[in-house]
Amino acid sequence: MSNSTSPSSLKEGLPHETDHDLEPVGRPHSTSSLAYLLNKRDNYVTKIPDGGLVAWLQVVGCFFIFMNNFGLASAFGVYQAYYQETMLANHSPSSISWIGTTQASLTLIVGVASGPLFDKGFFFPVVTVASVGLVFSFMMLSLCHQFWQVLLCQGILAGICTGLLYIPSIAQIPQYFSTNLGFALGIVLSGAPVGGIIYPYMFRELLPTIGFGGATRAIGFLALGLLAISIVLVKPLKLADAPEKLMDKAMFKNIYYVSFIIGAFFFFVGMMIPYFDCATFWWAKFDHNLDSAFHTLLIINAGNFFGRIILTMLVDYKIAHQLGPEGLIAVSAIGLAALGFGWIGVTTRASYYAFLVLWGFFSGGVASLPAMLLRCIVTRRELFATCLGIIYAAAGVGVLIGVPIANSSGTGKFLTAQVVCGVASTIGLVFTLITGVGARKNRMAKKV
């Protein structure tokens, strides 16, 4: 089946790609050789490799990238607790949350630019520049002492750099996989909770011995090593049907795509709140042990890891074919809506642990499945990263609005945060169900 590039194809399902749809062009070479991997220019293709050494090395490289984009953003909870209790104690929790909110929202919003840049073939230079900028931001953060300095380095600069890395590291994987796409993408996306576990643990363990500056520089050096490996491994492919312009207004005529954008906005209004507030909730409700409060961030990220891996991987299996990505994301959304309101009734440590694990799991599905669902409502492969970037940009605006509203009640008051989580997740579920109708219709018709 041919790949139409007309604007109307945005309203159709993704055509099934056969072995003859895409083939490598240019000089003959082995796609498993080291020379091929290191050659960043000889990368024009017309066939998805669908596996192989170089393809799986993309998974490794993008996994490391994801550890250092949303992984760093989701690790802000431990910084929030430290800033609130020590370095920025004279600022309100709502003000401090703006640092992490800015970083997380920019990680998503900058996708409006990084998605089209990927589609135009600029992934490799973007990764290089953003990696350097991200490491620089944490080296500068280690020297900060005032609120505006931290906001500039950790909130704005780090947020822009992680945003330049976020969408391309997702969009890279569908260029290399088709039959095992869910599994490969799940591994890449699990880099976020892995980073969300490792970086807070590093910070908490190093803080008593080498202080804030030393712990932050250690994080910067680890990020430098992982991103350097990624720069060596990534080999973005250039498709023969690269778009002539960065934006196609026809995509906004697709009602299912527009409802997806709105749903993403509402989901992320509430979804990141427990990640930012998990440590401070423990501190306010249970005890004033910083180590115990810190471990809540590890727990929620552990749940997120399994949610991203399991729910994304299920898309590849026939047993979940009838449910599809639209069904899996709906199940995740129902879970978030129920847990958001259920958080109000959490009064014991055991119930809070359960809440953190389940919130992490279902939020992992909501955060990772959009890339799989998008393939069912937008067919133009050459605009995939652009369309995905717009969805996550809407999500970023949701983060920017949701977390400050949730923390506006003041220290030790969480009812607003709990209500926002429940209401926003419920509204997001409604719009996702609308998208799911179109996705299922296209998937059944085109066998996506």
C-alpha positions as CSV (number, residue, x, y, z in Angstrom):
1,M,0.0,0.0,0.0
2,S,1.5,3.4,-0.9
3,N,2.3,6.2,1.5
4,S,0.2,9.2,0.5
5,T,1.7,12.6,1.3
6,S,-1.5,14.5,0.7
7,P,-3.0,16.5,3.5
8,S,-6.1,14.4,3.5
9,S,-4.1,11.4,4.5
10,L,-3.9,12.9,8.0
11,K,-7.4,11.6,8.5
12,E,-6.6,8.0,7.6
13,G,-4.9,5.2,9.5
14,L,-1.2,4.5,9.1
15,P,-0.7,2.2,6.1
16,H,1.0,-1.1,6.8
17,E,4.6,-0.9,5.6
18,T,5.8,-3.9,3.5
19,D,9.4,-5.0,2.9
20,H,9.4,-3.1,-0.4
21,D,8.2,0.2,1.0
22,L,11.6,1.4,2.0
23,E,15.1,0.4,0.9
24,P,18.5,1.9,1.6
25,V,19.9,4.1,-1.1
26,G,23.3,5.4,-1.8
27,R,26.6,3.5,-1.6
28,P,26.3,-0.2,-0.7
29,H,27.5,-1.1,2.8
30,S,26.8,-3.3,5.7
31,T,24.2,-1.7,8.0
32,S,25.7,-3.6,10.9
33,S,29.2,-2.2,10.5
34,L,30.9,0.2,12.8
35,A,31.8,2.4,9.9
36,Y,28.1,2.7,8.9
37,L,27.1,3.6,12.4
38,L,29.8,6.4,12.7
39,N,29.0,7.8,9.2
40,K,26.3,10.3,10.1
41,R,25.9,11.5,6.5
42,D,25.3,8.3,4.6
43,N,21.9,7.7,6.0
44,Y,19.3,8.0,3.2
45,V,16.9,5.1,3.3
46,T,13.6,4.0,1.8
47,K,13.1,0.9,3.9
48,I,12.7,0.6,7.7
49,P,15.5,-1.7,8.9
50,D,13.1,-3.3,11.5
51,G,15.8,-4.5,13.8
52,G,19.5,-5.3,13.4
53,L,22.6,-4.1,15.4
54,V,22.4,-0.5,14.4
55,A,18.7,-0.4,15.2
56,W,19.1,-1.7,18.7
57,L,22.0,0.6,19.3
58,Q,19.5,3.5,18.6
59,V,17.5,2.1,21.4
60,V,20.5,2.2,23.7
61,G,21.5,5.7,22.6
62,C,17.9,7.1,22.9
63,F,17.5,5.3,26.3
64,F,20.5,7.3,27.6
65,I,19.1,10.5,26.1
66,F,15.8,9.9,27.8
67,M,17.5,9.4,31.2
68,N,18.8,12.9,30.8
69,N,15.7,14.7,29.5
70,F,12.5,13.7,31.3
71,G,14.6,11.7,33.7
72,L,16.2,14.8,35.1
73,A,12.9,16.7,35.0
74,S,11.1,14.0,37.0
75,A,13.9,14.0,39.5
76,F,13.1,17.5,40.6
77,G,11.1,16.3,43.7
78,V,14.3,15.7,45.6
79,Y,15.5,19.2,44.7
80,Q,12.1,20.6,45.7
81,A,12.5,19.1,49.2
82,Y,16.1,20.4,49.6
83,Y,15.3,23.9,48.3
84,Q,12.2,24.1,50.5
85,E,14.0,23.0,53.7
86,T,17.5,24.4,53.2
87,M,18.8,26.5,50.3
88,L,15.6,28.5,49.4
89,A,13.7,28.1,52.7
90,N,12.7,31.8,52.6
91,H,10.6,31.1,49.4
92,S,7.2,29.5,49.4
93,P,6.7,26.0,48.1
94,S,4.6,27.4,45.2
95,S,7.5,29.7,44.2
96,I,10.0,26.9,44.4
97,S,7.8,24.6,42.3
98,W,8.1,27.0,39.4
99,I,11.7,25.9,38.9
100,G,10.7,22.3,38.3
101,T,7.5,23.2,36.5
102,T,9.5,25.4,34.1
103,Q,12.0,22.6,33.4
104,A,9.3,20.0,32.9
105,S,7.1,22.2,30.8
106,L,9.9,23.4,28.5
107,T,11.0,19.7,28.1
108,L,7.6,19.2,26.4
109,I,6.9,22.6,24.9
110,V,10.1,22.9,23.0
111,G,8.9,19.9,21.1
112,V,7.1,22.4,18.8
113,A,10.6,23.2,17.5
114,S,12.5,20.0,18.0
115,G,9.9,17.9,16.2
116,P,10.0,19.8,12.9
117,L,13.8,20.0,13.1
118,F,13.9,16.2,13.4
119,D,11.6,15.8,10.4
120,K,13.9,18.1,8.4
121,G,16.9,15.9,9.3
122,F,18.7,17.9,12.0
123,F,18.5,15.4,14.8
124,F,22.3,14.8,15.1
125,P,23.3,18.5,15.4
126,V,20.4,19.2,17.8
127,V,21.5,16.3,20.0
128,T,25.0,17.6,20.1
129,V,24.2,21.2,20.9
130,A,21.5,20.3,23.5
131,S,23.8,17.8,25.2
132,V,26.5,20.4,25.7
133,G,24.0,22.9,26.9
134,L,22.4,20.5,29.4
135,V,25.7,19.6,31.0
136,F,26.6,23.3,31.2
137,S,23.4,24.1,32.9
138,F,24.1,21.6,35.8
139,M,27.7,22.8,36.1
140,M,26.3,26.4,36.5
141,L,23.6,25.2,38.9
142,S,26.3,23.8,41.2
143,L,27.4,27.5,41.7
144,C,23.9,28.9,42.4
145,H,22.7,30.3,45.7
146,Q,19.8,32.5,44.8
147,F,16.3,31.7,43.5
148,W,16.7,33.6,40.2
149,Q,20.0,31.8,39.5
150,V,18.5,28.4,40.1
151,L,15.4,29.2,37.9
152,L,17.7,30.4,35.1
153,C,20.0,27.3,35.1
154,Q,17.8,24.4,36.2
155,G,14.4,25.8,35.0
156,I,15.0,27.6,31.8
157,L,18.4,26.5,30.3
158,A,18.1,22.8,31.3
159,G,14.4,22.8,30.3
160,I,15.2,24.1,26.8
161,C,18.0,21.6,26.3
162,T,15.9,18.6,27.5
163,G,13.1,19.8,25.3
164,L,15.4,19.7,22.2
165,L,16.3,16.1,23.2
166,Y,12.8,14.8,24.1
167,I,10.8,14.4,20.9
168,P,13.7,13.4,18.6
169,S,14.7,10.6,20.9
170,I,11.1,9.2,20.6
171,A,10.7,9.8,16.9
172,Q,14.0,8.1,16.1
173,I,12.7,4.6,17.0
174,P,9.8,4.3,14.5
175,Q,12.4,4.9,11.7
176,Y,14.2,1.7,12.7
177,F,11.3,-0.6,13.9
178,S,7.9,-1.7,12.9
179,T,7.1,-5.2,14.2
180,N,8.9,-4.7,17.6
181,L,8.2,-1.0,17.8
182,G,6.3,-1.1,21.1
183,F,9.0,-3.1,22.9
184,A,11.8,-0.9,21.5
185,L,9.9,2.3,22.3
186,G,9.1,1.1,25.8
187,I,12.8,0.5,26.5
188,V,13.6,4.0,25.4
189,L,10.8,5.7,27.4
190,S,11.8,3.7,30.5
191,G,14.9,5.8,30.6
192,A,12.9,8.6,32.2
193,P,12.0,6.7,35.4
194,V,15.5,5.2,35.5
195,G,17.0,8.7,35.4
196,G,14.3,9.7,37.9
197,I,15.6,7.0,40.3
198,I,19.4,7.3,39.7
199,Y,19.8,11.1,39.8
200,P,17.8,11.7,43.1
201,Y,19.6,8.8,44.7
202,M,23.0,10.3,43.7
203,F,22.0,13.7,44.9
204,R,20.7,12.4,48.3
205,E,23.7,10.2,48.9
206,L,26.3,12.7,47.9
207,L,24.7,15.8,49.5
208,P,25.9,15.1,53.1
209,T,29.5,14.5,52.0
210,I,30.3,16.9,49.2
211,G,27.4,19.3,49.5
212,F,25.0,20.7,47.0
213,G,27.6,21.9,44.5
214,G,29.5,18.7,44.4
215,A,26.4,16.5,44.2
216,T,25.1,18.6,41.3
217,R,28.4,18.5,39.4
218,A,28.5,14.7,39.8
219,I,25.1,14.6,38.1
220,G,26.4,16.8,35.4
221,F,29.4,14.6,34.8
222,L,27.3,11.4,34.6
223,A,25.0,13.2,32.2
224,L,28.1,14.2,30.1
225,G,29.2,10.5,29.9
226,L,25.8,9.1,28.9
227,L,25.1,11.8,26.4
228,A,28.5,11.4,24.8
229,I,27.8,7.7,24.3
230,S,24.4,8.7,22.7
231,I,26.1,11.1,20.3
232,V,28.3,8.2,19.1
233,L,25.4,5.8,18.8
234,V,22.6,7.8,17.2
235,K,22.3,7.6,13.4
236,P,19.2,9.4,12.3
237,L,17.8,8.3,8.9
238,K,16.7,10.6,6.2
239,L,13.5,9.6,4.5
240,A,13.0,10.2,0.8
241,D,9.7,12.0,1.5
242,A,11.1,14.6,3.9
243,P,8.6,17.6,4.3
244,E,9.2,20.7,2.3
245,K,7.7,22.9,5.1
246,L,7.9,22.5,8.9
247,M,4.2,22.8,9.6
248,D,1.1,21.5,7.7
249,K,-2.1,23.3,8.8
250,A,-4.1,20.3,7.4
251,M,-3.2,18.3,10.5
252,F,-5.5,20.6,12.6
253,K,-8.5,19.6,10.4
254,N,-8.3,16.1,11.9
255,I,-10.8,16.1,14.8
256,Y,-9.2,13.0,16.4
257,Y,-5.8,14.7,16.4
258,V,-7.2,17.9,17.9
259,S,-9.0,16.0,20.6
260,F,-5.7,14.2,21.3
261,I,-3.9,17.6,21.8
262,I,-6.6,18.8,24.2
263,G,-6.5,15.5,26.1
264,A,-2.8,15.7,26.5
265,F,-3.1,19.2,27.9
266,F,-5.5,18.1,30.7
267,F,-3.6,14.9,31.5
268,F,-0.4,16.8,32.2
269,V,-2.2,19.5,34.2
270,G,-2.5,16.8,36.9
271,M,-0.1,14.1,36.1
272,M,3.2,15.6,37.3
273,I,1.8,16.9,40.6
274,P,2.5,13.8,42.6
275,Y,6.1,13.6,41.2
276,F,6.8,17.1,42.5
277,D,4.8,16.8,45.8
278,C,5.4,13.2,46.8
279,A,8.3,14.1,49.2
280,T,6.7,17.2,50.6
281,F,3.4,15.2,51.2
282,W,5.3,12.6,53.2
283,W,7.1,15.4,55.1
284,A,3.8,17.1,56.0
285,K,1.7,14.0,56.8
286,F,4.0,11.3,58.2
287,D,7.4,12.4,59.5
288,H,10.2,14.9,59.0
289,N,12.8,12.3,57.9
290,L,14.3,13.6,54.7
291,D,15.5,10.1,53.7
292,S,12.0,8.7,54.0
293,A,10.5,11.6,52.1
294,F,13.2,11.1,49.4
295,H,12.4,7.4,49.0
296,T,8.8,8.3,47.9
297,L,10.3,9.7,44.6
298,L,12.1,6.4,44.0
299,I,8.9,4.5,44.5
300,I,6.8,6.6,42.1
301,N,9.5,6.4,39.5
302,A,9.8,2.6,39.9
303,G,6.1,2.3,39.2
304,N,6.5,4.6,36.2
305,F,9.3,2.3,34.9
306,F,7.1,-0.8,34.8
307,G,4.2,1.2,33.4
308,R,6.2,2.5,30.4
309,I,7.7,-0.9,29.7
310,I,4.7,-3.2,30.1
311,L,1.9,-1.0,28.7
312,T,3.9,0.0,25.6
313,M,5.2,-3.5,25.0
314,L,1.7,-4.9,25.0
315,V,0.9,-3.1,21.8
316,D,3.1,-5.5,19.9
317,Y,1.2,-8.6,21.1
318,K,-1.8,-10.1,19.4
319,I,-3.5,-10.7,22.8
320,A,-3.8,-6.9,23.1
321,H,-4.7,-6.3,19.4
322,Q,-8.4,-5.7,20.1
323,L,-7.6,-3.3,22.9
324,G,-4.9,-1.5,20.9
325,P,-3.0,1.6,22.1
326,E,-6.3,3.5,22.3
327,G,-7.6,1.0,24.8
328,L,-4.4,0.8,26.8
329,I,-4.2,4.6,27.2
330,A,-7.9,4.7,28.2
331,V,-7.3,2.1,30.9
332,S,-4.3,4.2,32.1
333,A,-6.5,7.3,32.1
334,I,-9.2,5.7,34.1
335,G,-6.6,4.6,36.6
336,L,-5.3,8.2,37.0
337,A,-8.7,9.7,37.4
338,A,-9.6,7.2,40.1
339,L,-6.3,7.6,41.9
340,G,-6.4,11.4,41.7
341,F,-9.6,11.5,43.8
342,G,-8.5,8.5,45.8
343,W,-5.4,10.5,47.0
344,I,-7.8,12.5,49.1
345,G,-8.4,9.5,51.3
346,V,-4.8,8.5,51.8
347,T,-4.0,8.6,55.5
348,T,-1.6,5.7,56.2
349,R,1.9,5.0,55.0
350,A,0.8,1.7,53.3
351,S,-1.9,3.4,51.3
352,Y,0.5,6.1,50.3
353,Y,3.0,3.6,49.1
354,A,0.2,1.9,47.0
355,F,-0.9,5.2,45.6
356,L,2.7,6.1,44.5
357,V,3.2,2.7,42.8
358,L,-0.1,2.8,40.9
359,W,0.2,6.5,40.0
360,G,3.7,5.8,38.6
361,F,2.4,2.8,36.7
362,F,-0.6,4.4,35.0
363,S,1.1,7.8,34.4
364,G,3.8,5.8,32.6
365,G,1.2,4.5,30.2
366,V,-0.3,7.9,29.6
367,A,3.2,9.4,29.0
368,S,4.5,6.7,26.7
369,L,1.5,5.5,24.7
370,P,0.9,8.7,22.7
371,A,3.6,7.8,20.2
372,M,1.9,4.5,19.5
373,L,-1.6,6.0,19.4
374,L,-0.5,8.8,17.0
375,R,0.5,6.2,14.3
376,C,-3.2,5.3,14.2
377,I,-4.5,8.8,13.5
378,V,-1.8,10.4,11.5
379,T,-0.4,8.6,8.4
380,R,2.3,10.9,7.1
381,R,5.5,9.4,8.5
382,E,7.5,12.4,7.4
383,L,5.5,14.6,9.7
384,F,5.4,12.2,12.7
385,A,7.8,14.1,14.9
386,T,6.1,17.4,14.2
387,C,2.7,16.1,15.1
388,L,4.1,14.4,18.2
389,G,5.9,17.6,19.2
390,I,2.6,19.6,19.1
391,I,0.9,17.0,21.4
392,Y,3.7,17.1,24.0
393,A,3.9,20.9,23.7
394,A,0.2,21.1,24.8
395,A,1.1,18.7,27.6
396,G,3.9,21.0,28.6
397,V,1.5,23.9,28.9
398,G,-0.6,21.7,31.1
399,V,2.4,21.1,33.4
400,L,3.2,24.8,33.5
401,I,-0.3,25.6,34.7
402,G,-1.1,22.5,36.9
403,V,1.7,22.3,39.4
404,P,1.7,26.0,40.5
405,I,-2.1,25.8,40.9
406,A,-1.8,22.6,43.0
407,N,0.8,24.2,45.3
408,S,-1.0,27.5,45.7
409,S,-2.7,26.5,49.0
410,G,0.6,26.7,50.9
411,T,2.8,24.4,52.9
412,G,1.1,21.2,54.2
413,K,-2.2,21.7,52.3
414,F,-2.8,19.2,49.5
415,L,-6.5,19.2,48.8
416,T,-6.2,21.5,45.8
417,A,-3.5,19.3,44.4
418,Q,-5.6,16.1,44.9
419,V,-8.7,17.7,43.3
420,V,-6.7,19.0,40.3
421,C,-5.3,15.5,39.7
422,G,-8.7,13.9,39.7
423,V,-10.6,16.5,37.7
424,A,-7.8,17.0,35.1
425,S,-7.4,13.3,34.6
426,T,-11.1,12.8,34.1
427,I,-11.3,15.6,31.5
428,G,-8.3,14.1,29.7
429,L,-10.0,10.7,29.7
430,V,-13.0,12.2,27.9
431,F,-11.0,13.7,25.0
432,T,-8.8,10.6,24.8
433,L,-11.9,8.4,24.3
434,I,-12.8,10.7,21.3
435,T,-9.4,10.1,19.9
436,G,-9.7,6.4,20.6
437,V,-12.8,6.1,18.5
438,G,-11.0,7.5,15.4
439,A,-7.8,5.5,16.1
440,R,-9.7,2.2,16.5
441,K,-11.7,2.9,13.3
442,N,-8.5,3.5,11.3
443,R,-6.6,0.7,13.0
444,M,-9.3,-1.9,12.2
445,A,-9.7,-0.6,8.6
446,K,-5.9,-0.4,7.8
447,K,-4.8,-3.2,10.2
448,V,-2.4,-0.8,11.9
